[in-house]
Amino acid sequence: MRLDVERRKQDRIPAREKTFAMLKSSERLGLVKNFSETGLLFEYIGQARLERNPLTAYFQKLVVFNVGDEFRIDSISCCIVHDDPVENSSSFITSVPIRRCGIRFRWANKNCRTALCGYLDKCQRLLDPPA
């Protein structure tokens, strides 16, 4: 029996509605489920797995944006940690395969990190109950 051990150093925050991520190299666009300062998880439609190439692991570029908040960060350096099919997805079209992709950020650009941390703070404030 395998026990899943949480290895994340930071808690993930549920993403706000209409927050999307797109991997530029594969042009995969998906809905962000949760994220932190170190990475995110998004779901997309597709059957083909996104491959993680160890030689070019951190040469992936990611765009994260929210349609309603005018929030957008371009060209976040990142790598694919995992890409797995979603079993028993609650897709409105049951025959469409949904995949879940975990991303780890590599902060080469301080402005990108600052923008994302500001957005995370905003999302966390919306989750916290009023005092």
DOTOR-948126 format. One line per 2 residues: number of its first residue (from 1); their letters; for each residue x, z, y of C-alpha. Coordinates in nm, 2 decimals, padded with zeros to 4 digits, m for minus. Layout:
BEGIN
NUM = a = X,Z,Y | ...
This chain:
BEGIN
1 = mr = 00.00,00.00,00.00 | 00.14,m00.10,00.34
3 = ld = 00.07,00.11,00.64 | 00.08,m00.07,00.98
5 = ve = 00.31,00.11,01.21 | 00.27,00.06,01.58
7 = rr = 00.61,m00.06,01.72 | 00.50,m00.13,02.07
9 = kq = 00.67,00.08,02.34 | 00.39,00.03,02.58
11 = dr = 00.01,00.04,02.54 | m00.17,m00.28,02.57
13 = ip = m00.45,m00.32,02.84 | m00.76,m00.52,02.76
15 = ar = m00.75,m00.84,02.96 | m01.01,m00.91,03.23
17 = ek = m01.27,m01.18,03.16 | m01.15,m01.53,03.22
19 = tf = m00.78,m01.45,03.18 | m00.60,m01.73,03.01
21 = am = m00.25,m01.81,02.88 | m00.09,m02.15,02.81
23 = lk = 00.24,m02.22,02.64 | 00.38,m02.52,02.82
25 = ss = 00.58,m02.66,02.53 | 00.28,m02.69,02.30
27 = er = 00.01,m02.71,02.57 | m00.19,m02.45,02.38
29 = lg = m00.44,m02.28,02.60 | m00.61,m01.96,02.49
31 = lv = m00.80,m01.65,02.60 | m00.58,m01.35,02.67
33 = kn = m00.71,m01.05,02.47 | m00.47,m00.78,02.59
35 = fs = m00.13,m00.75,02.75 | 00.14,m00.51,02.88
37 = et = 00.46,m00.54,03.08 | 00.64,m00.66,02.77
39 = gl = 00.40,m00.91,02.61 | 00.05,m01.03,02.55
41 = lf = m00.19,m01.15,02.28 | m00.40,m01.46,02.31
43 = ey = m00.65,m01.65,02.09 | m00.67,m02.03,02.08
45 = ig = m00.85,m02.30,01.89 | m00.62,m02.48,01.64
47 = qa = m00.51,m02.51,01.28 | m00.14,m02.58,01.33
49 = rl = 00.08,m02.27,01.36 | 00.31,m02.23,01.66
51 = er = 00.66,m02.21,01.51 | 00.91,m01.96,01.62
53 = np = 01.25,m02.13,01.65 | 01.53,m01.86,01.66
55 = lt = 01.76,m02.10,01.84 | 01.52,m02.16,02.12
57 = ay = 01.32,m01.84,02.10 | 01.33,m01.75,02.46
59 = fq = 01.31,m02.10,02.60 | 00.93,m02.10,02.58
61 = kl = 00.75,m02.10,02.91 | 00.41,m01.94,02.96
63 = vv = 00.15,m01.96,03.24 | m00.09,m01.67,03.28
65 = fn = m00.39,m01.70,03.51 | m00.74,m01.55,03.58
67 = vg = m01.00,m01.79,03.70 | m01.20,m01.54,03.91
69 = de = m00.91,m01.34,04.06 | m00.69,m01.61,04.20
71 = fr = m00.42,m01.47,03.98 | m00.15,m01.70,03.84
73 = id = 00.21,m01.67,03.72 | 00.40,m01.98,03.62
75 = si = 00.70,m02.02,03.40 | 00.73,m01.68,03.23
77 = sc = 01.02,m01.69,02.98 | 00.89,m01.57,02.65
79 = ci = 00.91,m01.60,02.27 | 00.64,m01.62,02.00
81 = vh = 00.64,m01.31,01.79 | 00.36,m01.41,01.56
83 = dd = 00.09,m01.67,01.52 | m00.18,m01.59,01.26
85 = pv = m00.53,m01.72,01.18 | m00.82,m01.49,01.28
87 = en = m01.01,m01.40,00.97 | m01.39,m01.39,01.01
89 = ss = m01.37,m01.49,01.37 | m01.69,m01.45,01.57
91 = sf = m01.66,m01.80,01.70 | m01.99,m01.96,01.81
93 = it = m01.88,m02.26,01.60 | m01.79,m02.11,01.27
95 = sv = m01.60,m02.42,01.14 | m01.35,m02.41,01.43
97 = pi = m01.02,m02.23,01.33 | m00.92,m01.96,01.57
99 = rr = m00.56,m01.84,01.58 | m00.40,m01.53,01.74
101 = cg = m00.06,m01.55,01.90 | 00.16,m01.26,02.01
103 = ir = 00.41,m01.32,02.29 | 00.71,m01.12,02.41
105 = fr = 00.82,m01.17,02.77 | 01.18,m01.21,02.88
107 = wa = 01.19,m01.12,03.24 | 01.44,m01.36,03.40
109 = nk = 01.24,m01.38,03.72 | 01.18,m01.05,03.90
111 = nc = 00.89,m01.20,04.11 | 00.70,m01.29,03.79
113 = rt = 00.74,m00.94,03.66 | 00.63,m00.78,03.99
115 = al = 00.32,m01.00,04.00 | 00.23,m00.92,03.64
117 = cg = 00.28,m00.54,03.69 | 00.06,m00.55,04.00
119 = yl = m00.21,m00.73,03.80 | m00.18,m00.48,03.51
121 = dk = m00.22,m00.19,03.76 | m00.54,m00.36,03.89
123 = cq = m00.68,m00.40,03.54 | m00.59,m00.04,03.45
125 = rl = m00.77,00.09,03.76 | m01.08,m00.09,03.65
127 = ld = m01.07,00.07,03.31 | m01.01,00.43,03.44
129 = pp = m01.32,00.63,03.51 | m01.37,00.73,03.87
131 = a = m01.25,01.08,03.95
